[in-house]
Amino acid sequence: MEEITLVDTQLTDLMRDGCIEFEMSLKESLKYIQPASVDIPVGSTCYLVKEKVLPFGKTVAEILPEIVLEKKNIDKEEGIILLKGQTYLVKSGIVELAEGNRGSLSSKSSIGRVDLMVRGVYDCCGLYDTIPSGQSGELWLEISPRSFNIRIKRGIALSQLMILSSEPTRCCDVNQAPLNLRNFDEPLLYSHDEKPLQVKTHKGAMILSLNVTGGSEDEDVEKENKDGNSSLKETNGKTSAFNRGQVVGYEALPTNEVIDLSLRGVLDPTLYFRPVFWQANSKSLTLEKDKFYILATKERIRIPIELSAEMVPFSQHVGELRAHYAGFFDPGFGYGNNGELKGAAGVLEVRPHETITVYDGQPICLMEFFRNAENPRVPYGSAGNNYQSQCGPKLAKYFNNDLIEIH
C-alpha cells in the first residue's frame, strides 16, 4: 500500500499527544513543526565519541560508557564548538510511533550546505535515519563536521523527521490511485527559462541531472551580453560572484574558522568557499577527491502542496561520490501557495571519494514523491523559509552572499 506523509496538522496532534517530546516545553516544541516534517533540535548534552556506532538491539544510553571520550553541556547563549574530523552524539528527545507509522530523518538543507553530516540514531535500531513502526525510544543525533568547525547551541535544529503512514484510514482521504509522475496533473519540473520539462523516471522516482554550464541564484541577473561579457553587479564597491550568471558552484576552502549556526546572513563566505566558474565552451567539471562542493540541478523542481518529496541516491553507477546530505522537500517548494512559482533549483552537497569529471545534464540523483494526508496548513515559503527562490547553487543562510568577490 502506498505510504502517505503526515503534515503539520497531524504532526501537531502527535506532539500534543506526547508522541514526540523534546527537552523543552510543548509550546516551544510546536515551533519546530514544518509543513510535512518536524525539525529535530539539539538537546542539552553533547558527547564526544571515539567511534561511530549503531545500537542494534541496545539503547544509545547503554553503549555510551563504552565510546564516550568527553561530555559537554550545551546552553543557549555560548553553545559549544564541534571540531571537524570528530564525531559527537547529542540527545534530541523521545519519539513513539504507532503501528503503521514509520519515521525517516534527513539533515536540514542549511546543515548539508556547510558539510555537516548529521544522522539520526534511534534506540535499538541498527539503521541510520530510521524510526521503525510501533516503537518507542530515544532519538539521538550523530554529528560529524567535515570541512568546518561548527558552533551549536541548545535548541538549534540540525535534522528533520518525516512520518509516513501506511494506514490511510487514520488520515484524511487522499487519492489512492498509484502516483504517476510522468502524467501528473501539473508540471513538476521546469527549465531555467520557465518551460515545463518532461519527467524521466527510474524505478518510479524522478531523475534529476547536474548543471555545470551556468546559472545564478539571483533572479535579477542580466543575461550574458552578445560579446560574451557577463553583466556584474556592484555591492559596496565589490563585484559579487553571486550575481554572475556563470557561477556553477562553490568549493569549500581549507580553514579553521568557525561557523556559528545561530547566525543569519553574517559570515563572510570568502573565508569558507570559493566560487567555481563555468569555463567557456566546456560542458564538464572536474571534482577533486575528498573536497566539498555546492552544486545545483539543471531542472527547477516544483512540489505541489498535495505532495512531499525526498532526494535519494541514484545508484552506485553514478560513481564514488555523495550527491546530497539533505533530502526532504516540503510541499510548496518551488510552487508557492497556489502554483504561482515555476520551480526552484535543487542544491546538491557533493563530496567525491575519488577525482571524477562530471558532465552537464548527467543524472546525479533521484527524487521520490509521497502524497500528503491532507494539504498542510502552512506550505513551504509561507513561514520564513530560506531557499524558495533559488535558481542555482546557493550557500547556506549563515553567509552574507553579497561579500564573495570575483578574483
C-alpha angles and dihedrals in degrees: 000000000000114000120234127211118235113228136208097286094053093040089054090053091050091051093047089051090055096250091124116038129175130185092269141062122295090247091057093042093056089064089070094065114112129188094279105356144043121242112232113222132206114259130215102275132057128190124202104215131197095222144009116259138176110212100224107182092356137080120248089242090058095056098039096089089058097053109026119114099170139002122215133183117228120212131184097245111048100007118183136281119243112206122225115252093032131100126224137185121213125181113229106177147280126303126190119184127191123232109282094032125094133180130228123188134202136171116264114257095249090051094054091050092064093050093251110149111211122177131180116238117193128192115272093355117121094203132081120240093009133120111185124224117269096014135128123199150113120298117215132181121227106208124195119174109207113176103012143036108247134208115209130183131199111277098025110133116232103165141028132227120213116191117207123193128206089187104079092173087073090058136054118286115281134175106277096196113115112273108252109192094186093059102032117151094252137018117287095184134044133183121239089263089056099254118142114253129210112249117239117201140199117195090342096309127109117255116228124194138208126259114212100149102073147290136150134232088222114085091201097059113127121242119258112275121247091250090060097254116130118226110240132197125225121227116185089334093309126111108233120221088202088067095052117099095217100062106117099176150326131258122210115243126220105260145144093212117126126238111214107208092203093067127093125203093340112103121092104241093203088074091059111024143028122208118248111218130207111252112226114262091004124124097181140069129200115222116199124229116272094359122126123235138183109214135156143226121260090227128068109232124219122193112193113217092251090061140059126196143200128204110226135178117278101216142288087274091076089071138253099313139106108232101189143008098190117057115168123099115190124218110275096034107144088354110075125207096303106018095273094135125079098216137282130242119260110235116222126209103207129190114170118205090206133024107274138172114225127193136221111267097013116141110263108166146347133244121213119202130210131189115241121235086236137337111291118251090230115029123205112286094031095083104052098279116172109219107045096116102037113134099175141004112334131179123232123284092257092075133080099233092198094066103066110102134206110244 
